[in-house]
């Protein structure tokens, strides 16, 4: 999304494996930390939070899988999602 909407800040957040109905009661990550990065990116004025195209885990920028940087893969994924949902970006 960051590539397609250059005027909009767009990031991905990994909340971790948190104890929810989906994660289960024995998930090791802190549920509280799971959403703090999202809040920080959405509402923060920290210069580090005012970046785009990042992949974040507990307020630390991580390097995602290398396929993430493959624009042809990105385009195929967006086409598949549009076909499945009936909503093109």
C-alpha positions as CSV (number, residue, x, y, z in Angstrom):
1,X,0.0,0.0,0.0
2,X,2.8,2.4,0.8
3,X,4.0,2.1,-2.8
4,X,0.5,2.8,-4.3
5,X,-0.4,5.7,-2.0
6,X,2.8,7.7,-1.6
7,X,1.0,10.6,0.2
8,X,-0.3,8.3,2.9
9,X,1.7,6.6,5.7
10,X,1.3,2.9,5.5
11,X,3.0,0.3,7.7
12,X,2.4,-3.3,8.7
13,X,2.4,-4.3,12.3
14,X,3.0,-7.8,13.8
15,X,1.3,-7.8,17.2
16,X,3.0,-11.0,18.1
17,X,1.5,-14.3,19.3
18,X,-0.9,-12.9,21.9
19,X,-3.4,-14.6,24.2
20,X,-6.7,-14.1,22.4
21,X,-9.3,-16.5,21.3
22,X,-7.3,-17.0,18.1
23,X,-3.9,-17.1,19.8
24,X,-4.9,-19.2,22.7
25,X,-4.3,-18.8,26.4
26,X,-0.7,-20.0,26.3
27,X,0.5,-17.5,23.7
28,X,3.8,-16.0,24.9
29,X,3.5,-12.4,23.8
30,X,2.0,-9.5,25.9
31,X,-1.5,-8.6,24.7
32,X,-0.9,-5.0,25.9
33,X,2.2,-4.7,23.7
34,X,0.3,-6.1,20.7
35,X,-1.6,-2.9,20.1
36,X,0.8,-0.2,21.4
37,X,2.8,-0.2,18.1
38,X,-0.4,0.4,16.2
39,X,-1.4,3.3,18.4
40,X,2.1,4.8,18.3
41,X,2.2,4.7,14.5
42,X,-1.4,6.0,14.1
43,X,-1.3,8.8,16.6
44,X,2.3,9.5,17.5
45,X,4.4,12.5,16.5
46,X,7.7,10.7,17.1
47,X,9.7,11.1,13.8
48,X,10.4,7.4,13.7
49,X,6.6,6.8,13.7
50,X,6.1,9.2,10.8
51,X,7.6,6.8,8.3
52,X,6.0,4.6,5.7
53,X,6.5,1.2,4.2
54,X,7.7,-0.4,7.5
55,X,7.2,-3.7,9.1
56,X,7.0,-3.3,12.9
57,X,7.0,-5.5,15.9
58,X,6.8,-4.0,19.4
59,X,7.8,-0.5,18.1
60,X,10.9,-1.9,16.4
61,X,11.2,-1.9,12.7
62,X,11.9,-5.4,11.4
63,X,13.1,-6.7,8.0
64,X,10.2,-8.6,6.4
65,X,10.5,-11.6,4.2
66,X,12.3,-10.6,0.9
67,X,9.2,-11.4,-1.2
68,X,7.6,-8.3,0.3
69,X,9.9,-6.1,-1.8
70,X,9.0,-7.9,-5.0
71,X,6.6,-5.5,-6.8
72,X,5.3,-8.2,-9.2
73,X,4.4,-10.3,-6.2
74,X,2.7,-7.3,-4.6
75,X,0.7,-6.7,-7.8
76,X,-0.4,-10.4,-8.0
77,X,-1.5,-10.3,-4.3
78,X,-3.5,-7.2,-4.8
79,X,-5.2,-8.6,-7.9
80,X,-6.1,-11.8,-6.0
81,X,-7.5,-9.8,-3.1
82,X,-9.5,-7.6,-5.4
83,X,-10.9,-10.7,-7.1
84,X,-11.8,-12.4,-3.8
85,X,-13.4,-9.3,-2.2
86,X,-14.7,-7.5,-5.3
87,X,-12.9,-4.4,-4.1
88,X,-9.9,-3.0,-6.1
89,X,-7.5,-0.5,-4.5
